[in-house]
Amino acid sequence: MKATIVTIGDEILIGQIVDTNSGFIAQSLDKIGVAVHEIISISDDKQHILDTFARLQNQVDLVVVTGGLGPTKDDITKHTFCDYFEDTLVRNQEVEDHIVALFEKVLKIPAAQVNKDQALVPSQCQILKNENGTAPGMWMKKQNTVFISLPGVPYEMKAIVTGSIIPKIAAEYQRPYIIHKTILTYGEGESRIAERIEAWENRLPAFIKLAYLPHPGKVRLRLSARGTDKEVLERAIAENVTTLTQLIGDIITGFEESETLEVVLGRLLTQQSKTVATAESCTGGKIAAVLSAIPSASNYFKGSVVAYSIAAKISVLGIEAALIAEHGVVSREVAIQMALNIQKMMKTDYAIATTGNAGPSKGDSTAALGTVFIALATPKEVCVQEYTFGQPREKVIDRAVNKSMELLQKEILKNLL
């Protein structure tokens, strides 16, 4: 089964908002064996929408459309559906009752006529209930293609996809199995990894595809298997992952999308009843943000101080002014004191500190652009590493964040031996 995802909205095309709906829909379809053939964004223009529908007709089994279902005049998807299916709008009483109840019971205001008119839907469509909003989803079929229209509001769209669309597709259509396994690596670049696993990659069976997904400081390797026999696919994936682990086990940090390094760190810290804090300068709190985004992070992450200026490092973190004057704010000595002081302040087992020149200008330091010092205080000692991450600024910050967590993981694992 093949699908295309279409997002409608000028706000996407001019970069005013970032389309996140497509990613969620694609992941949801992939999990039940629906292959996403194409993701496109088009304008709020009736003819553009009609031309897109005509192009996709009978070329894919499923077209999932988001956007253009609001109460205002610029929301034209519903009317365009009527034109494409040669249909007319009719009032759905169940939808109108839901809209009225939502306004009166939840919002505590009466529903305006423009809101009630969202209950006008094409007569041929199957309604997809929107429990979280006023605009219902719509399911319509023409020849060999199903067209689904969804509201663009993410939490409304997600509820309809999860609660209605995925169960309906799973019940009504035969689909192949698609199995993914993602291996997370840190510390080596894409080209170096490719060299190490070239022979293994060349021996992969035809139904397994390998994708390299690089990011500063880390590379995800995704194995994807597609076929009709689930057991054969799972066994082949498992066997090849075992072989891959033997080849590059030294840089593998976890598996699957849920097994990001921050998830692995959280599990290790929780299992050992250890805690961590961060003192950040050039990374601006991003390490803390990544660590605290994991559910139950409060069990092991105690807090952070983002001391961006020299004054903040002195007054908040207690860094000695003389130390900064002697060695510079971007230095091994300052990073060490930052780590030790936040460790003492937060009363944690581990502490990470970063200070560096992310760029594009040098600011308060004479250190070269891209220079970052990362210090890690442990229950026994404090160690510090100097890195040159180059430019641009975003790359420096991302690599510093990733390297900090990599250093923490290695230290924790070392203490387990």
Secondary structure, DSSP 8 states (H G I E B T S, - for coil): -EEEEEEE-HHHHTTSS---HHHHHHHHHHHTT-EEEEEEEE-S-HHHHHHHHHHHTTTSSEEEEES--SSSTT--HHHHHHHHTT--EEE-HHHHHHHHHIIIIII-S---HHHHGGGEEETT-EEE--TTSSS-EEEEEETTEEEEEE-SSHHHHHHHIIIIIHHHHHHH----EEEEEEEEEESS-HHHHHHHTHHHHHTS-TTEEEEEEEETTEEEEEEEEEES-HHHHHHHHHHHHHHHHHHHTTTEEEESTT--HHHHHHHHHHHHT--EEEEESTTTTHHHHHHHTSTTGGGTEEEEEE--SHHHHHHTS---HHHHHHH-SSSHHHHHHHHHHHHHHHT-SEEEEEEE--SSS-TT--S-TTEEEEEEE-SS-EEEEEEE--S-HHHHHHHHHHHHHHHHHHHHHHHH-
